[in-house]
Amino acid sequence: MKNRKYLSAAAAFMLAASMIAGCGSAASSSSAESTSAVSEAAAETVKPSAGSSVASSSDASSDQAKADHVADLIDAIYVQERTDQTDEQCAEAKEAWDALTDAQKQLVHGEYADPDYFGRDTGDASADDPLNEDGIGENELLVVSFGTSFNDSRVKDIGGIEKALQEANPDLSVRRAFTAQIIINHVQARDGEKIDNMDQALQRAVDNGVKNLVVQPTHLMHGAEYDELTEAVNSYADKFDSVKIAEPLLGEVGADTTSVNDDKKAVAEDITNAAVQTAGYDSLDDAAADGTAFVFMGHGTSHTAAITYDQMQSQVEDLGYKNVFIGTVEGKPEDTACQAVIEKVKDGGYTKVILRPLMVVAGDHANNDMAGEDDPDSWISQFKASGNFETVDAQIAGLGEIPEVQQIYVQHTADAMNMYGTDESVSASSASSTEALADGTYTADFTTDSDMFHVNDQYDGKGTLTVANGQMTIHITLVSENIVNLFPGTAEDAQKDGAQLLQPTTDTVKYDDGTTEEVYGFDVPVPALDQEFDLALLGKKGKWYDHKVKVSNPQAETN
């Protein structure tokens, strides 16, 4: 759904015409006064002079030219890549905007530019802390968000999560990074607040001598943004002693539409409780008795993780929340599109609807795509236009401001830090050597020291272990084709002459939604079970990285 950013050509023309007298040059002041006099003497028929008409046209053209210049400057920084010119471009765009008259500002219109880019009041930016100071120390907790240009939401939602994480981890320095450069540029140009992107934040950590880095995404799920985050961290992994990436809010994606977990359950309960209380009901059942349904609108994605939204619908149904529905602004999956959700709510017999974002931050999508009363394509407008409901209201609040949701992130961070403990003990039932295993094929756990390098989620952290003549090899299927070689040893040894690199196989992964994807797999020699060993990897950028891996818990495959 397109944001409400554009004035129609007719509206812009009418506005320009109405404002000519107020924004003309000194040279045309007499013409402007003449035009004003004509409007005031509406009862008289007065034909403006040719000179007045030409001057007014010239003024309007000048106003539009100035507005177009600002629009071009905004479009130039509405990009996802930071350059050496970005700081200068942000400052230039704001300076040019400030030089416009109020009437000229309303004429700003470009591919992405509109008057709201600089003109919309989203709260006090000075209340926010970008958390990009130096003096980090050896242990850092980097909190990574997509970002938002809505200042109040950034303080309540993202800032709320960051503060909860800092309180729970006083020995770690909490810092911030955004993955959306478009948003970083917007906030910097409009408010003068600089927020680190991923490269800046990671380089800041390196420059400050950070040894142990924990990364906590505030993303909702394992989608495209999470994948890009892990790739960015991967490019810096060799610069730290340890790197750990925590789970996003809803945890692992799961196998099919019915797959739920404790994270999804907790989020479903927390957001429903918050919505019910905000609506003034004592309970969800009381709301249902009053004919009220709650619709939680997520973003939606074409990523394979889109199944997460259907899983959330399964989760609310498992909880017995009959009057709770999950939708997405992108309509991906299809059954979460606005019209599909309208039909579900109507079929449920509910006559009142309360919309609320299933998003960490209540930013542009929540304010415009969900609650934009002046946009016929917004959810609130579509629900009202359907004619099926007595009332349709919206609650604009992000998940990040809910204290219980903040504590889910706190737990995820703790889980990540404890992911690879120092306890080397092996249970009596575990096989600790090849002697404990007969020749054959087994399913075994394959764990690593980093979330950047792991088995494809479809295989639940497991590979196929083959034992033959006292030798063990595990076949692992990865998440993409980004890792081009492995080496059973250190990165240093992998680059020596004669090093025998492990070559990839091409594995086809079939996902639960029926889609398939070709990724790389590897046959990795296993020196011993339940013991960490070195396994270096080579990425597409031609750089080797050291990793520790472990194979454990072999279970004989049954035919």
N, C-alpha and C positions, 0 to 999 in steps of 0.2 A: 504494500500500500504506500502510495507516495505521500510525503509529508506536505502539510499545508504551507508551502513556501512561496507560492507564486500569486501575484495579482494578475487578473485577466487583463488583456490588452485594452479592453474597453474601460475597465475601472481605472487603469493607470492613466489613460487619456483624459478621462473626466476629471480625475484628481489633479492632473497637471494643469488642465484648463482652469480649474477653480482656484488654483494657487498661484497663477501667473502674477497677479498684482502684488503678492507678498514676497516673491523671490526674484523679481526683475533686477537688472543692473541700474546703476545711478543714471546712466545715459537714457534709460527708458522710463524714468520715474514719471514723467508727464503723461506718457501713454498709459502707464498703470493707473494713475489717478483718473484719467479719462475713462478707463474701463470700469473702475470702481464707481464712478459717478453714474455711469449707465445702469449698473445693477441696482443702485440705490433709487434711481428714478424709473422704476419698472413700469410705471403707468404711462410713460412717454415712449414713443418710438424714436430711438436715436440711432442713426447709423454711424459706427465708428469710422474714423478716417482711415485711409489706406496706410498711412504711416503707423497708426496705432496697431493695426492688424499685423503688419510686418514685424513691429517691435515685439508684440506678444508672441508671435511664432518663433522669433529668434530667442526670446527668453526661455520658452519651453524647450527648444532644442538644446540650449546651453545647460539647462537643468538636467535633461535626460543624459547628456554627454557626461556630466559630472557623476551622476548616479551610475551610469554604465561603467565608468572607470573604477568606482568602488566595487561594483559587482565583479569585474575582472580580477581585482585584487583578492576578493574573497574566494573566488573560484580557484585561484592560484594556490591558496593554502588549504583548500578542501581536498587534500590528498593524503594517501596512506603512507607516504615515504618522506622522512625528514631529510633535508639537504643542508648544505652550508649556508644557504640563503634563507632558511625558514625563519629565523629570529628577525631578520631584517624585513622580510615580507609580512610577518604578523604585525610588526610595528607600523609599517607603511599603510597597511589596510585600515588599522584603527585610526591613524592620523587623518587619512582621507575621509573616513566616515565622520569623524568629529567635525570636519570642516564643512560638511553639508548642512543645509537648512533642514528643518523638520519636514518641509514639503518635499525636498529633494530625496531625503532618506526613504520616503514612501515609494519612490520610483526605482529603487535599487532592485534589480531583477537579473539573474544570471542562470547558469546551468544549475547551480546549487545556492547561489546567493539570494537573499531576500531581506526585508527590513528587520526580521526577527533575529538574524544572525548576531547583530550587535545590539538591537533595540529591545529584545525581550528581557524582561526582568525575571530571573530565575533564582533570586536570592542573593545573599551577601557572600561573595567569594572570599572575603577576608576571614570568614568564620572557619574556613577549611585549612587543613594542614597538608601540604603536598608530600611531606615526609621524605624529602630528597636531600636532607643534610648529610654531611660527611661525619667522620668520627664514629663509624659504625662499630668497630671492634672486630673480634674474630668470628662472632656468631651472629648471623643475620637471618631474619624471617622476612622474606620479600613477598608482599601481598600483591598479587597481580589481578587487575580488573580490566574488563573491556573499557570502562570509563563512561562518564556522562558530563555533558556541559550544563546540566541543571544543578546549580550550586547547592541549593537546599538539599536535593536528593544525594548529592555527593557527600555532604556532611553527615546526613542521617544514615544513609545506607552503606556506602563504602567506608566512611569514617567510623560508623558504628561497629562494623566488623573489625576494622583495624584496631580500634581502642580495646575491644574485647580480647583480641589476640595479644595485644601488648600487656594487658592486665594479667592474662593467664601465663605469659612467658616473660617475666621481668628480666631474665638473663639474656634474652635475645633483643637485638635492635630491629624494630619493625620499620620497614621502608616500603614505599609504594611504587608500582609501575602500572601504566595503562598500555594496552595493546592497540588501541585505536588512535593512530596519529592524527586523524581528522579531528577527533575530540580534543586531543592535547593542543593542537593548533588553535582550535576555537576558544578554549579557555585562556590560552596565552594571549591571543590577539584581543579578546574582549576585556579580560579582567587583569591581565598582566601576571597571572599565576602560571609558573612553569612546572610541569609534571613530567617525570622521567618516562620515556618509552622503555621497552625491554632492554635494548642495547645500552641505553644510557644507565639504567639501573644496574645491569650486570657489570658494566665497566666501572661504575662507581664502587661496587663491591670489590672488584679486583684492585682498584686503586687504593682502597682503604684497607687492604690486607685481610679481607674476610677469608677464613679457612673453611668454615662449616656453613653451608647455605641451605636453608629450608624454604621452599617455594609453596605458598598457599594460594591457589587460584580462587577467586570468588565466582568463577563461572558456574552456571547451573549444572552443566553435565559435560561428558566427554565428547564434545563436538569439535567443530573446525577451530574455534578459538583455543581450545585446550591443546589440540594438536600443534598449532603454531607456537604456543607457549613452550611446549616441550622441545620443539625444534630449536627455538631460540636459546633455551637453557643448555641444550646439548652442545651448542657451538662454544660455550664457555666452560663446559664441565671439567676440562683438564686443568683449569686454573684454580680449582678449590680442592681441598682434601676430601670433602664429602658434599654431595648434592642430593637432596631428597625432595620430591614433589608430592604434595598431599592431594587427596581426592577433591574433586569439585563437590558442590553441595549435594547432589542427588546420588553420589557414589557411582559404582559400576553400572554399566548400561543394562546388562542382563541378557538372557537368551531370547525371550519372546515378549509379546505384549502383556502377558500375565506375570512377568518377572517383576517382583517388588523386593524391597529390602528395608532395613531399619531406617536408612536415611530418607527414602521416599515416604515412608510411613510418618516419620517425625515431621517432615516438611508439610505433608498433607494435613496433619493434625494442627500444626502451628499456624499455618496461614488461614485455615478454616476458623479456628478459635479467634484469631485476630479480626477476621471479617465479620463474624457473628457479633462480637463485642462492639465493633465500630458501628454496626447497623442497629445496635440497641436491643438485640434479642438476648434472652437469658440462655438459650441453647439453640443448636442447629435444628432440633426437632420443633422448637417454638417457631422458628423461621419457616420451616416447611408447612406447619399448620396454618401459617399466615399467607401461604402461597408464594413464598419467596425462594428463589433459586440463586445460588452463587456461581458465577462464571469466572474462572481464573484464566487469564489470557497470557500465554507465553509467546515467545518470539517465533518458534518454528524453524526448521532447517531441512536442507536437502541432504545433509550428512546422514550416515547410517544410524547415528545416535538419535534420529527423529523418533525412533520407537519409544524413547523415554517418555514422550508426552502421552502415548497410549498406555504406557505402564503406570503413569500417574493417574489416569482415568481408572485403570484396574485397581489401583491402590485406594482411591476414595470409595470405590464400590465395595472393596473388601472391608473397609471400615464402616460400611453401612450408610455412607453419606449419599442418600438418594437424590438430594437436591443440590449436589455439587457437580460442576461440569468443567472439563479442561478444553481450552481452545488455543489456537495460535494465530498471530497476525499474518503469518506467511501462508497459513493453510497447509502446512506440511508437518505431519501427515494430513491427508485429505479430509479425514473424518473430524479434524480439529478446525476446519475453516469456519468462518463466522456463520454462514448460512446453514451449514450442517449442525452447528451448535444451537442455533435458533430453533431448528426443527426438533432437536433433542429436548430442549427446555419446554417447547410448546407441547410436545407429546407427553411430557411428564405432568402436564396440567398446571404448571406454575404461571402465575399472572404478574408476579413482580420479579424483577431481575436486578441483581447487584453485581457489577463488573469490578474486578480487581486484578492487577497484573501478577502473573506468575513469573516475575522477573526480580532479580536481585536489586535492581535500581529502578525507581520510578522516574524515568527520564522521558525522552522524546516519544517512545512508543506508548507509554502509559498516558502521557498528557495529550498526545495528538491522535495516534491510531486507535486508542481505546476510548478516551474521554473527550475527543474533539467535537464539541457540539456544532461547530460551523462547517464541519466536513461531512458530506453525505456518505463517504466511504468509511468513516470511523465506526467502531463497533457500537457505540452508544446510539449513533444515528441509524445504523442498520437495524438494531433491535427495535428502536422506536418506529421506524418506517414499516416494519413487518406488520404492525397493527395487532400483534398477538398479546401485548402486555399492557397492563394498566400503568405501571411505572417502570422506568429503567434508570438506575443511578450508578455512579462510579465512585469507587474508593481509590484515590491515587496514593499508594503507599508501596514501597519496595519491600522485598523479603529481608533485605539487609538491616532494616530498622527493628525487626522483631527480635527481642533478646534471646528467645529460645533458638532461633535460627543462627544467631551469632555463636551460640554455644556448640552448634553442630560443626562449624568451622574450627572452633577451638579443639574439638575432639579429633577432627581430621588431621590437624597439625600435630597433635600428640601422637596419633597413630603413625604418622609418617616418621617422626623422630624415633619411634620405637620399632619401626619396621624391620630393621636389621640389627637385632640385639647382639650382645657379646656372648650369650650363653651357647656354648659349643656342645652341650650334652646331647646325647642321642638316646631316645627311648629304647627300651629293651626289644620292642617289637619292630624297630626300624632296622633295615639292612644297612650295615656300615662298610661293606666291602663286596667285591665281585664274588667272593666265595659264598656269600649268603644268597646269591641269585643263580638259579639254573639258567642255561641258555634259553632264550625266548624273547618275547616282546612284552613290554610293560608300559603302563602310563605312569609318568612321574612328574613331580613338581619341578619347575625350572624358575628359580628366583634370582634376582639380580640386585645390585646395589643402587639402582636408579630407575625411576619410572620412565626415563627417556628410552630405555632399552628393555623391552619385555615381550613376552609372547602375545600374539594377537588375542584380544579380549574374547573372541569367539571360543577360544580353547581354555579359558579359565585358568591361565597360568601353567598349563601342562604341556608336555611334549611326549613323544613316543620314544621310549628307551629300548634299545636293542642290545642284548647280551649274546655274544658269540665267541667261543674259544677264550673265555676269560677277559675279553675286551668289551667295553661299553661305549655306545654312541647314542646320543639323544637327538632326535630331529625336532627342531623348533620352527614354528611358523610365525613370522613377525607381522608387524602392522602395516608395512609399506615396502617400498623398494628403496628407501633412503639409506639403509645400511648395505653397502655393496660387497664387503668382505669381513670375515672374522678371522682371528688368529688365536690359537690356544697358547697364550702367553701374554707378555707385556707389549705395549705399543712400541716400545723401543726395539724389542726383538723382532717385531713384525716388519720393521723397516730395514732390517739387515739383509744383505745379499743371501739368497738361497732360502729365505723364509717361505714355508709352505702355507699359503693362505687358503682358508676355507672358501670355496666357491658357492654362490647361492644356487638354490633350486627355485623354480617358479611354481609357487603353490597357489591354487585357486581356493579362496575362502567363500563359502556360501553362507550368507547371513540369514537370520531368521525371517527377514521380510522378503526373502526370495532373491535378493540381489546378490551378485557375485563380484569378487575383486581379485585381481592377480597381485600377489605380494611375494617377497622373498622368504625362503626358508633355508635352514642350514643344518648339516649333520655335524654335531659337535662331539669330539671325543671327551669322555668322562673319566678322569683318573681315579675318582673314588666318590662314593655316595656320602652325603651329609657333611661334606667338607668344601669350603670355598676354594675356588681356583681361578687363575687369571684367564680372562677372555677379552682380548682387545677387539675393537671394531673400527672399521673405516667407513666414514660417511661420504656423501656425494661431493662434498667440498674438498675431498682429498686429505682429510686430517684424521689421524689415528687417536683413539681414546682408550684409556685403561678402564676395565671394569672387573668386578668380582662377581662370580656366579656360583650357584650351588644347585645340585640335583638331589632330590630326596623323595621319600615316600613312594617307592615303586609299587605299583599294583598290577598283578598279572592280568593281561587282557584276556577276555573270554570270547570265544567264537560263537 
